[in-house]
Amino acid sequence: MKFSAVWIVPFLFSATLSASPINERADSTITIPPVPADGCKDPQAFLRCVGGSSGECFQPLPQAQAVCIQYFTSETVVLALAFHPEIPDLIGVSLSSGEIALCQTQTQAKKPSVVLKLPAHSLEAWTVIITETNFDESGGDILYSGGDDSALCAHAVRSPNVIREVQQIESRRYERAHGAGVTAIVPLPLYPILLTGSYDDHVRVFNPQDSKVLAEAKIGGGVWRLKMLSPYKTIRMEEEGTSFRVLASCMHAGARILRVSRSRRGAWAIEVVAKFEEHGSMNYGSDAQPPRREFLRDHAHVTCVSTSFYDKLLCVWRYDEHEDEDP
């Protein structure tokens, strides 16, 4: 492994949102949804919505101030947001009540609304993602959620472009795979395989079709978030096996870069290939700048940013993939 050009910046984070007076509360913390590693089909999607700690979402509008939409009660915390992969004005939301929801954001043609709300977990729902499945001829999605009750849940829904027709089809709970709260879920490019993170310090490759853990690794710190590092640039043909990189935020252990691989014979493995441990408190958030297209053939360095909570630290660092070649 190799790191270079490290900047460590103590900072006082301050976010000011100029919002329409739909909600008078101004003491909310905010939750920003992650942008997919391979980009967003809607170039403005990263500005689509920001979650608040009082049941609201702040939505910036083109050439206008943000609006504050009170989707839920003021006692409810919006813990995670996820973009729909095809419908840019539909977001998935996980809540402190243990519920998850699909919300219609405000557009010129549509008013904001909660179009589907499901009781997913008995404790906080820490994370949610939306994956396309086309499980029948009419098409459909699966909402995966993870909660503090150690459960991973899958909710099959039919959510076509006509939002009012969203309906739940089926739900499943997976309760034996994780030893603590499920905090991160990433769909791997080989459907339907998932990569999950948990408070129990482990990252797992999980197949929801047969409820099997295909690989797991203890990476320490309590895993909080997982982020794909340009996954599709390292995907290989099936007969040659598959390998890609994941950036993990491990709370009190700092950041990790993982290599997740599947051999030609179908065996999965997870390996820690790099660590960044300059943080003095909880590393809740990390992200990476995708390398420019012309560098994809050459395993260029990856510029990462990681943050920690109590010491208000932001670190920018580079990971050199030349030091981490596949065998």
Disulfide bonds with the S-S distance in Angstrom:
none
